[in-house]
């Protein structure tokens, strides 16, 4: 029997997650959930789904749902995750994984007490260029990694739009900030490529103190929007990471790694996607050159999407969802799973402590 998925969110969930789930064999999306009956029923009709819910915890308890895909803001999502796990559902959870370190530990306890598969929607490791980067790192192309730089800088609120659905990012207490949002995606990738992080020092602050709309209205944000972090990995590699959602003329995504034999650079003009994320590499005695990406990373047998499919996040997302389905059927490993999510949230807590106390922090000390 097909695994039955219920999605919370008729916005991003319907736009990107729904086509990703529909691309996977043995999966059927059967329900959509929003906060109100009228919007839930409207989304059900628009998306051609059998069922509508307007109470997420009721969907989490429904016996005819196997996987709950949870969007919405972290502060609202936490009780949904806990309810889904309590009812034995598998959970595909948005990033940031939790609103804070306390919430992350609560999810971890509930997950470990369950038999559920938990996966975080941090799919960068499935992008063709970054899969190739991982393969080349593992093959020793740059030798022993020694250092690098990671930027993930975008411009969300320098010229704000009242129709933008994420203007609530200004609100404190929601579990969001530039480093918690963009930074979490970067940290999942860095952990996947480079291994565990031992310690860090961070400066996380607010630089854009007012969001001014074209009509003159303003929002005074309560969240931070620029983080600079030095990460020391257990391998000894030291990497500088800069994260912002308030960079004018933003530089997008950059991951530049060098070792004792060579260097690799991956870039994307904004949030990295399958089509626009590129890779260049070179070794001592040569120069950086474009790396051809294997066809095997651009399409996957059985997945009804490829690296050119729209919307762009759906293909790598589908690969993450397929790994989750394989784990549910005990024929593979889910990634990034809830164990990795706790690790990333531990790093986020270390960033918070380091910035507040102006000191280096050992990640393992976050308990």
N, C-alpha and C positions, 0 to 999 in steps of 0.2 A: 504494500500500500504506500502511496506517496506520502511524504512528510508534508504536513499542513502548516503554513506560515501565516501568522497574523502580524500586521505592521502597524505600529503606533507612529503616526505622522502622515498626513496627506500632502505635505510639502516635499521636503527632501526625500522622505521615505517613498512617496509615490513617484517622484521624478527619477531618482537614481536606483533606489533599492529594489523597487518592483520589477523593472526590466532585468536586473541582475538575477533575482530569484527565478524569474520566468525563463531564464536562459539555461537553468540547471535541470538535468533530467531527474525524475523521481521527486520533484518538489512541486507543490501547488500552493499558491497564495490564495487563501480563502477568506481573509478578513482584513478590514481597515478600521483603525480607531482614531477618533479625534475627540476633543473635549466636549463637543455639543452634538446632540442628536441630528440637527439639521445639516451640519457640515459633514458628519459621518455618513449620513444617508446620501448626500450629494456626491461625496467621494466614491462611495460604493457604486453608484450608478455610473459616474464618469469613468471609473477604472474597470468596470465590468467584473466586480467581485461578488461572491455569493452572500457575504455577511458584513454587517456594520456594527461597531461597538462605539459607545461614547463614555465608557468607563474602562480604563486600561486594566484595572485590577480584576474586573470581571472577565476580560479577555484572557488574562493570565491564568485564571482558574478554569477556563472552559476546557472540557475533556476532548473536544474535537480540534484543538490547537496543539501542535507539537513544538513549534519554534516560535518564539516571540522576538520580533525585530523592533527594538526600542530606539526611537529618535528623541525629539524634544530636549529641553534644557536639562542639564545635570541635576539641578536641585529638585526638579519635578520627577525626573526619571528614577531616582534612587529607590523610592518605595515600589515602583513598578518592577525593577530588577529583583528586589527581595521577594516580592509576591510571585513572580514567575518562577524563581528558584524554589520557593516553598511549595509550589504546585507541580514541581518536577518538569518544568519546561526547559528546553534548551534556549539559550539567550544569545542573540546577536545584538550587541550593545554599542551605542554611539561612543565617540570620543569627544571630550574627556569622559573617561570611564565612570567617574564619580564626582560629586561636588567638592570633595576635600578628602584628606587623609583618613578621617574618621569614617566617612562613607565608604571609602575604598576597602577599609578593613572589615566593615560590616558585610559588604558584598563578598569578600574573600571567605569569611567564615561561613556564610550561607552557601556559597558555591562548593566549598570543600565538604560541607555536610550533605550535599546532594550528589546525585549521579548525573547531573546535567553537563552538557558541553556548553562552555561559554566562550564567545569570540568577540573581540573588539573590532569596530569598523575603522581600522587603521591599515589600509591596504597598500601602502607605498611599496612594500617589499615584493608585491606582485607586478609592478610595472616592468615592462621589458628592459628598459635601460638599467634599472636597479637590480633586476635579476642577473643581468650580465655583469654588473659591477660585483655582485656577490660571488659569481662564478670565478671571475678574474682574481678577486681577493683570495679566494680559497685556493686558486691555482698558483698563488705566489707572484702575480704579475708585477706588483710593486715591492715585493720582498716583505720584510717585516714592517708593518705600518708604524710610522713614527709620529705623525702629526696631521693636522688638517683644520679645515674651517667648514662650518655649516651655517648658511643663512637661510631663513625662511621669512622673508619680508614682503608683505603685501600692503595695499592701500585700501582699507575698507571704509574709513570714516573721514579722510581728508576732504572729500567732497561728498558728504552724506546725501542719501536719497531717502525720503520718507517712506517709499514703497519697499525699501530693503527689509526683508523679513527678520533680520538679525540685529536690529537697532537695540534690542534688549541686552546686547552685549555690554551696554553702558552700565547695567545695574549690578551693584555689589550683591553678594550672597547667592548668585546663580551658579557658581562653580566654573566661571569662565574668565579668561584673560588671554592676552596674546600668547603667553608662554604655556598656559594650560591648553589652549586650542591648537594653534600652529605648532607650539613646542612639543606637545604630546605626539603629534604625527612625526615630527623629526626624531624624537627620542625612541619611538618604536623602531624606526628604521635604523638609527645608529646602534641600538642594542642588537638588532638582527645582524648587522654587518660586522660589528666590531667587538661584541661581547659585553660583559658586565662593566658598569661604571663604579669605580671605587669611591671617588670623592669629587667635590666640586666647590666652586665659589661663584656667587651670582649677584647681579644687580638687576632687580626687577622694579621698574618704575613707570610712571605715567608721563608721557611727553606731550600728547595732544589733549589739552585741558578743556577744550570746548569743541563740540561738533556743530558747525554752522551750516544750516540748510540754505538752499538758494533763495527762499522767501525771507530769510533773516532769522527764523526760529533757531533755537539752539538747544542742545543737550549738554549737560555737564556730566561727563562720565565718571563713574566711581571705580573703574577697573584699571589695571595696569596694561600698558600697550607696547613696552619695549623691554626686553630682557637680554642681557649679555651674560653668558655663562662660560666658564672654563671647566671642561670635563676631563678628569683623569681616569682612564679606563684601567681595569685590573691588569691588562697587558702592558701597561706603562705608557701607551699612547696618550698624548694630550691634544685636545681639540677645543677650539673656540666656537661657540654657538651664539648667533644673534637671531632674535625672534621679534618681529613687530607686525602689527596690523595697521600701523600709522605712518608708514614710510611714504613720503611724497615721491612720485616717479619710481615706484618700488622696483627692487632688483629680483624679486621672485625667490626661487629655490636654487640653492647652490650647495653641493657637497664636493669639496676638494680635499683629496687624501693623498699623502705622499709617504713613501717608505724608503728603504735603503737601496732599492733598485729602480723605482719609477714613481709615477703619479697618475691619478685618475680624477676626472672632473665630470660631475653630472650637473646639468642645469635645466631649469624650466622657467618660463616667463612669469608664472604665477603658481598656484597650487599644482604640483606635478601630476600630469596625466599620462596615459599610455602613449599618446601620439606626440606630445611636445617635450617629453623628458628625454634628453640626449646624454650621450656619454662620449668622452674623449679620454685617451690614455696614451702614455708614452713611457719609455724606459731610458735609463742613462745612455747618453750618446746619441739619442734621437730627439724627436719633438712630439708634442701632443698632436694626435690625429683622431678623427672621428672613428668610432668603433661601430662596425656593422652589427646589428642586433639579429640573433638567430631567429629564423622563422618559427622555431618551436616556442619562442617566448611571445610571439605575436598572435597565436591562435592555439586553442586547446581542443583536442578531440572531445566531442560530446557537449561542449559549451557553445550555445547558439549566439555568441558574440565574439568579436575579435578586437584587436588593438585600435581599429579605426571606428568602431561602433560608437554611436551616440545614444545617450549622453556619455561623455568620456569616462567618468568614474565607474561606469557599470561593468566594464570588462574585468579590471583588476578586483573589483568588489565581488564579482561572480566567482573568481578563483578562490578568494577567501571563503566565500559561502560554500563552494564545492568542497574545500578542505574540511569545513565544519560538518557537512553532510557525510563525508567519508569517515570522520571521527565518530559521528553518531552510529554509523553502521560498523564501527570497529575495523575499518580497513585503511586508516590513515590517522594523521595528527592535525589537529586544528591549530591555526596560527594567524595572528597573535591571540593566544588564549588568555583566560582570566588570571593565570599565574603571571604571565608577562605583564598584564594590566596592573597587577599589584606592584610589580617591580617599577613600572613607569610612574605610578602614583607615589611610590616611595621616593623616587628621584624628584618628583614635583614638590614633595614635602621638604626635601633637602634644599631645593632652590628657594622655597619660601623662608625657611629658617636662615639660610645663608644670607639672603638679601636683608632680612630684618636685623640680623645680628652682626652683619659685616664681617664674616669669617668663612674659612674653609669648613666644610661639613662632610663627614663620612656618611655615605648613603646607608651603610649597614646600621648606623646608629638611630635611624628612623624606625621606631617600634610602636 
